[in-house]
Amino acid sequence: MTWWETLRLALDAIVAHRVRSILTTLGITIGIAAVTLSVGMAQGATASISSEIGSLGSNLLTVQAGYFSHDGGQPMDPSTMPTLSMEDAEALSDPTIAPDIAAAAPAIQSGFELAARDTSIGTQAEATTPAWLAVQSRTLAVGEFFTPEQYDDGAAVVVLGSNSASQLFGDPGAAVGQTVTANSTSLLVIGVLEQSGGMMSTDDLAVIPLTTYRDRLSWGEEPIGAIYLQATSADRLTQAHQEAAALLAGRRGAATSEEAGIMIVSQQSLVQAMEQVTNVLTLLLGGIAAISLVVGGIGVMNIMLVSVQERVREIGLRKALGARRRTILAQFLTEAAMLALVGGALGLALSAGVAWLVTTLAEFPVPVSLPTVLLALGVSAAIGLVAGSYPASRASRLAPIDALRRE
C-alpha cells in the first residue's frame, strides 16, 4: 500500500466520525494555542521592553545609591544609607576626571498635585538640570526646555508630559504659556514633551529645574535620587561605567562602588534582566500549557484504542487478504498523527486570532512567527505518533483468525 492510500484511509476514518474527531483534538487545540500564545507574548514583551529601553539611548547609565550592601545584596540600614549629591554629579561631568562621560543630569523624583483652572491632577515630578533632555534622549512636542540661565535663577517654570498637559488643558499645544500651581507655587508651562508611551513613559511627568524645586517646592534638603549619565558613545559605555564606579567609590573611601552602596545600571543590563523575567514566565506558562498537550495526547490514545476495538473485523479481513503488519501499523499511526495535526492547526488558528485581537485592541505585540508555527505542527505530529503507537501496535499484532472470530 502506498503512502497516499494510507493517508486516504486515515482521512476517511477521521471524516467518518467527525464529531468524535473534533472532540478528541480539543485538548491538543487548547494546548497548542496556549503554548503558542505564551511564546508570542514573551517575544512581544521582550521586543517591546527592548525597544522602550533602547529609545532612551544605548549610551545611558543610571546611578542610584543606598539600594544594596556589598555583603550579599541585602538592603542597607537606612541610618547609614549612602546618598548622592550635586558634587557627585559635578565630578562626573568633569571631562578631566571622567573623559568617557559626556554629560550628567542629577535628579530628584517627587510626587505632587498640579492644578490649573478647575482641574487638578497627581503627577510625578522630576527636578533636574538642563542636561536631562539630551541625556534622556527626549524631545519636545511644543515649546522649549528650561535654559541654564533659568536653572541658575531658579525660575518658576515647568515642562509637562503629554498626558499631564492634556488632562490640565485639553490640548497639549495649548499648555505652553499657561500657569499651573504646585504646592501653592505658580509655575509657567514653557514646553510639552513628545508623547513616549510604554513602560518608560514620560507622559505623566512634570520636569522642573532642580534649583526651583529646592527653593520653592521641597520641604527640606532632599538628597539626589539618581544621576543620569550619557557616555560619549555606545562603544565607550563600559569605560564610562568603570569611570563612574571608580570615581564614586573613591569619593566615599570604598574599594568598589558596590561596597559604597552605589548601583550603576545600563540599558543593556535592564534588557537582560527583563529577558530573564520573561523567559521564566514563558517556561512557567509553557509548562502549564503543556499539561493540555499531555491531556490531548491521552485523548488521542483513548480514541485510537476505541477505533481499533471497533474495527477488529476490518483489521482481520485486511490481514487475511495479505496486508502486512507494518501496513496496519502505518495506517493507525497516520490516523493518530492526522488527528493531532488537525488539533495543532486549529490551535494555531485560535492563537493567531487571539494574537491579532490583543495586538489590535491592547496595542501589545504578540507575534506568531514561522518557526513557532513549524514547531507547533511538529510537536502536534509527535504527540500523535507517540499517543498512537500503542493502539497501532495493538492493531498490527491482531491475528486474522482471532480478529474474525471475536467479531
C-alpha positions, 0 to 999 in steps of 0.5 A: 500500500502506498503512502497516499492510500494510507493517508486516504484511509486515515482521512476517511476514518477521521471524516467518518466520525467527525464529531468524535474527531473534533472532540478528541483534538480539543485538548491538543487545540487548547494546548497548542494555542496556549503554548503558542500564545505564551511564546508570542507574548514573551517575544512581544514583551521582550521586543517591546521592553527592548525597544522602550529601553533602547529609545532612551539611548544605548549610551545611558547609565543610571546611578542610584545609591543606598539600594544594596550592601556589598555583603550579599545584596541585602538592603542597607540600614537606612541610618547609614544609607549612602546618598548622592549629591550635586558634587557627585554629579559635578565630578562626573561631568568633569571631562578631566576626571571622567573623559568617557562621560559626556554629560550628567543630569542629577535628579530628584523624583517627587510626587505632587498635585498640579492644578490649573483652572478647575482641574487638578491632577497627581503627577510625578515630578522630576527636578533636574538640570538642563542636561536631562533632555539630551541625556534622556534622549527626549524631545519636545512636542511644543515649546522649549526646555528650561535654559541654564540661565533659568536653572541658575535663577531658579525660575518658576517654570515647568515642562509637562508630559503629554498626558499631564498637559492634556488632562490640565488643558485639553490640548497639549499645544495649548499648555505652553504659556499657561500657569499651573500651581504646585504646592501653592507655587505658580509655575509657567508651562514653557514646553510639552514633551513628545508623547513616549508611551510604554513602560518608560513613559514620560507622559505623566511627568512634570520636569522642573529645574532642580534649583526651583524645586529646592527653593520653592517646592521641597520641604527640606534638603532632599538628597539626589535620587539618581544621576543620569549619565550619557557616555560619549558613545555606545562603544565607550559605555563600559569605560564610562561605567568603570569611570563612574564606579571608580570615581564614586567609590573613591569619593566615599573611601570604598574599594568598589562602588558596590561596597559604597552602596552605589548601583550603576545600571545600563540599558543593556543590563535592564534588557537582560534582566527583563529577558530573564523575567520573561523567559521564566514566565514563558517556561512557567506558562509553557509548562502549564500549557503543556499539561493540555498537550499531555491531556490531548495526547491521552485523548488521542490514545483513548480514541485510537484504542476505541477505533481499533476495538471497533474495527477488529473485523476490518483489521482481520479481513485486511490481514487475511487478504495479505496486508502486512503488519507494518501496513496496519501499523502505518495506517493507525499511526497516520490516523493518530498523527492526522488527528493531532495535526488537525488539533495543532492547526486549529490551535494555531488558528485560535492563537493567531486570532487571539494574537491579532485581537490583543495586538489590535485592541491592547496595542501589545505585540504578540507575534506568531512567527514561522518557526513557532508555527513549524514547531507547533505542527511538529510537536502536534505530529509527535504527540500523535505518533507517540499517543498512537503507537500503542493502539497501532501496535495493538492493531498490527499484532491482531491475528486474522483468525482471532480478529474474525472470530471475536467479531 
